[in-house]
């Protein structure tokens, strides 16, 4: 039986009773932007080597043709589509992260919403409501976990929290009541997972799959709950529940409902200007700004020094994929003057001998002490030129404006679609609030070109 007074039950009551019109205007707008940004990334990432084996497996498994896989002219079961699209959602590092520790939830909640929205034939407002509220659960869970655990163990927080958000997103689209939603959260928590050891996989495969597993798990939990399947009650705060298991403190679960309906952590989104990991964004932005302002190129630079938080240092030095490894990222920028999706994913760029040589001129310095999740993206950059100049910049995360987001969407979607199709999708995504059934729009994402 659901625990009437517990934080889990309170969140479920709020989630199930909150209508689309109850959501503040700024939350509704952010949800559309979140969808718009993620769809561009999904289209671009759909044929990457990190995603294709999962897509091919899903095709081989077969199943009912219910839901689309983005970028592929095929339909599969809702669960298999959640697995594939969730993996594609983080197939690269173009999906948004959090400004102050709310993590990569969009890579899971948006694919889940697309699959389940298509499965049930949701209207635009129903779709956006589920995505907003599910993203809020994910953002709150991730934020609490990130503030509670040591920086070296934090990566799992994204996938654990996102699985909870996926359960809420899927559950709302399925029409679960508050009691069923509590069971869905209990079931999602039972198989939520994630390991920091993915940073030792240079292919990015396992890092991508963790998001697919979260989307799959949250969707499965909601489907089972609708059929009367039970999960542990009050999973947020009970002994051996979610926060007890992952942070060693069951009492942390009470923070999930603080200022619920008043403060929306899902709005603390940090959209990515470049197709690289979050900790790379401020360093790369500052480096390119210095190069442009002072009209310097790779041959003019003696060395680059970046001071960054210990957690960020661990991330950008352990994972050797070009989208995360900071010496590679900065070397690509130095040699080619920019870092685009092609620079990351076409090996001829990262394997260029000039890039390899420049890596020797990049030094990363971990800052002393522990940074908060919000401080983990603050950096200090120093460029020493061969002419003797010392150029410095200190910055936090460089937020994007609407025009930059538009340019990003068009560039990423344009990798698979014609300009005409990209503009058509852009218009439809931004107008999704007026759609009676999102299924046809989701079907259009199967084959963008």
N, C-alpha and C positions, 0 to 999 in steps of 0.2 A: 504493500500500500504506500502511496505517496505520503511524504512527511509534510504536513500542511504548513508548518512554520519555518521550515528550513530554507536556506538560500537557494538551493536547487529548485525547490517548488516555487519560490518567489520569482525566480527568473522565468520559469516556465509559464507562470500565470501572466507575467508581464508580456512575454513574447507572444503568447497566444491571444491576448486581448488587445494588443497594439495593432491598430489598422495602419494602412499606408498614409492616410490623411493625418493620423496622430504623429507621424514622424515630422520633425522640424524641416522646414524648407531646405536648409543648408545640408541636412542629412540626405534628403531625397536627391539633391543636386550632386552630392559627393558620390552617391551610389551609382548614378548614371556615369559619372566620370570614371569610377572604378571599373565598371563594366567596359566602357569604351577603351580605356587603356589596356585592360587585360585581353580583350578580343584581338587587338592589334598584335600583341605578343603571342597569343595562341596561334594565330595564322602564320606568323613568321617562324615559330618554333616547331610547327607540326611535322616537318620532315627532317628534323635534326637527328643525328645518330643516337642521341640520348633518348629519343622517343620512339623511333621506328620499330625496335624490337618489341616494345609493348603493344604498339598498334598491330603489328603482324601477328602477335600471339592472340590478341583479341579477335582478329579476323579468323584465325585458325580454329578458335574455340567455337565460333558461330553463336547461335542463340537468336532470340526473337529480335527482329529489326525494329527497335523502338526509338533509339536515340542516335544522334549523329556523333561522329568523331571529327573534330575541327581539322580542316585541311585535307580530308580524305573522303572520297565518294562512296561511303559505306555507312550503314547503320548497324547497331548491335544492341544488346540488352542494356538496360539503364545502368546496371552495376558495372558492366564491362566498359561502357562509355565513360562512367565516372572515373574508373581506373586510368583509362587512356587519356582523357582530357585533363585530369589532375596532373598526370605526369608531364603532359605537354605544357601545362600551366607554369611549370618551373623547369622546362626543358633548357632554358637559358636564364640569364640573370636580368631579363627585361621587366619582370613583374615587380610591382611596388613593394617596398619594405615599410617599416614604421619610423616616424620621426623620433619617438621617444620610447621605443621598445615594444611596439605592437606587432612587429614581425611580418612575415610573408603570408598573411592569411588569404589575400586575394587569389593567390595561385590555386587555392583549394575551394574557397566559397564561390567564386565565379564559375568555374567548371561544374561544380555541383548544381548551382542554380540553372545553368544552361541545360544540363541533362534532365534534371527533375522538372524544370519549367516546360521543356519539350514533352516529357513523359505525360504530364497531366494536362497540357494545353493551357497553361496559366496565362492570365491577362498581364499586360505590362505592369500595372500597379501591384498585382499579386506577386509577380516575379521580383520587382524591386523591393517590396516589403520584406520578402523572405531573404533576399541577399543582404539588405541592410541589417536586419535583426541577427541573422546568422553571423555576419561579419562582426557585429558588436560582441557576441559571445566569444568569438575567436580572439578578437583584439583584447578583451578583458582577461581572458585566461592566459594568453601569451604574455601580456604585460606583467601580470602577477608572478608568473613563473620566472620571467627574465629578471625581475627585481629580487627574487628569492634565492636563486641558485648561483653558484660560482660561474664566472664567465666562460670557463673551459667546458662547461656542461650545458650551455644555453641552447645549442642548435635544436635539441629535441623539443624545446618549448614551442617552436613554430608549428611542428606537425601535430603535437599533442593538442594544442589549442585549436588549430585549424580543423582537426577531426571533430571537436565539439561544435565548432561553428558550422561545419558541414551537416551535422545531425540536425541542428536547428533549422538551417536553410531548407534541407530536404523535408524535414518534418512539417514546417509551415506550408510548403507547397502541397504536401499530402493531406493537409487539413487535420493534423493531430490536435487533440485537446491537451490541456496542461498535464493531465495524468500520463497520457501516452508520451508526451514530450519528455517527461522526467525519466521514463523508461528508456527512451531513445538516447538521452544523455548518459544514462548508466551503461547502456550497451556500447556506445561510442567510446566511453572511457575505458571499458574493459579491454579493448584492443588498440587503444591509442599508443603510438610508439614513435621512435626516432632516436638516432644515434649520432654523436659528433664524429664518429669514425668515418662518416661519409667524406670528411675532408681529406682522407688519405686515398680516396678514389679519384685519380686524375681525370677520369672520363666525364665526371658529373652525373653518371648514370644513376647511382644510388641516391644522390641528393635529389634528383628529379623524381625518382620512384617513391620516395617518402611522401611527397605531396599527393601522388596518385593513390597511394595506400590510404592516406587520410580522407580523400574524397570518397573512395570506395567504402571505407569503414563507416563514415558518417551516413552515407546513403543507405548502406545495409542496415544500420541501426534504426533509421527512421522507417524503412520498409517493414522490418520485423516488428517494431513497436505498433505499427498500424494493424498488424495481424494478431495483436494481443500478447506478443512476446515480452517478457519482463527483464528489466535490468536492475541492478542494485539501486535502492532508493537513496535520495540525498547524497549523491555520489560526490558532490563538491566538498562536503565537510565531514563526512563520516570517517571513522577509523578505517584505514586501508583503502580509502577512496582516492579520488584523483590527486588532490594536492598532498595528501599524506604519502601516496606512492611516489610522486615525482618531485616533491619538494621537502618531504619529511615533516610537514606541518599542516594537518587537516584544517586548522582554524583559518588558514589563508583563504579558503573557499568563500568566507563571508564577504570578502572584498569584491567578489564578482557582482554583487548587487548594490554596491555603494553608488549613490547618485544615479541609479538606474532610471532611464528616461529623461534625465536632465543633462548629463554629460555623455557624449558619444565618443568613445575612444577610437572607433573605426574611422573617424575623420582625421586622425593623426597619421595620415598616409604620406609617405615619401615616395612620390613617383620618380622613376629613374630616367635621367637625361641620357645616360649611356648604357649599353648592354653589358654592364659589369656589376659585380657584387656591391652591396650597400657601402661597405667601408672604403671602397675604391672611388665612390662618387665624388666626395669633396676633394680628395687628392688630385684626381684627374681633372676636375673642373678648375682647380687652382692652377695646376700645371699648364693647362691649355691657355688660361687667361694670361699667365706670365709670358708664355711663348708668343702670344699674339701682341700683347702690349709692348714688349721689348724687341719684337721682330727677331727672335732667335730660333735656331734650328738645332737638330741633334748634334751637328758638328761644332756648334758654338758652346756646348754644355760640357763642363768638366765633371760635375756630379749633381745628383738630386738626393736630398735627404728629406724623409718624411717622419715626423714624430706622431704617433698614433696610440690609441689605447691598447692595453694588453690583449683584450678580447679581439679587437680588430686585427692586431698584429698576428695573433694565432691563426685567424681565418685566412688572411691574405698571403701568408707564408707557407701554410700547410697544404692547401688545395692548389695543385699546379695547373689546373685548367686555365686557359687564357682569360676567361671571363672573371676569374677571382684572384689569380696570382698577381699581386701589385707590381713587382718588378717587370713582368711581361706587359701589363696594362700601360704603365708609364713609358716603357720602351716603344710600344706600338705608337703611342701618342707622339713621342719624340721623333720617330722616323717618318711617320706618315702624316703627322699634323692633325690627327683626329682618331677616334676609335668608334667605328661603326659595327653593325651586325656582321658585315662581311669581314672586317678586320679580325673579329673574334673567331669566326667559324670557317674561314678559308685558310687552310694550313700554310699556304704560301706566305701569308703575312707574318704569323708568329714564328715561322721557320726561316724567315729572312735573316741572313747573317748579320746585317746591321742591327736588327732587333736583339739578336743574341749578344752582340758585342756591347750594346748599350746597357743591358742588364747589369753588367759589372760596375756601372756608374750609379746604380740606384742603391741607396742605403735606407733601411727601415729601422726606426728606433722606438721600441716600446716605452710608453710613458710609465713612470712609477705609480704604484697604487692601483686600486680598482676603480674603474669608471662606472657610472650609472649607465643603463641602457641608452639614455638620451645623450650622454657624453661620448659614447663609443664611436660616434661618427665625427667628432671634432678632431681636426688635424692641424699640424703646423708644417709648412712646406718651405724648404730652402733650396734654391738653385744657385750653384756656383758656376759662373761662366769662365771660359778660357781667357777672357779678357780681363778677369779679375773682379767682376761685379758679383755682389751677393744679393740675390732677389728673394724676398720672403713673402709669404702670405699665410695668414691664420684664418681658418674658416670652419664653419659647421656644414650641415647638409645643404646643398644648393637647391632650393625648391623650384619647381617648374611653374610657368604661367600657362594660361589656356592656349596661347598660340604655339608654345613649345610642345604641349601635349598633342595638339592637332598635327604638327609637323612629324612628331614621333609616330603617331598612328598611321599617317599616310606613308611614311617611309617603311614601316614594318609590314603593314598590310600590302603595300605595293611590291613586296618581294614575291608575292604569290598571285596578286590580282592586277587587273588592268586599272588605270587611273579612273576610268568611268565607274568600275565596280567598287573601288575604294571609296569614292565620293558617295555612291549610293549606300554602301554599308554605314558610312559615317552618319549620314542623314537618318537612316533607320534606327541606329543605336541611340542617337541623341533624342529621337522621338519615341522611344520604346514605351514611355508612360502612356501613350495614346493607343497602343496596340491591344486588340482584343484577344489575340492568341500568339504567343511568342514562338510557337513551334515552327511556322514557316521561316521565320528569321533565323532560327538556329539551324534549320536544314540548309540554308544558304551558305553557312559557314563550312559545309563539308568540302566544297571544292571552290576555293576562293578565286582561282584563275579560270 
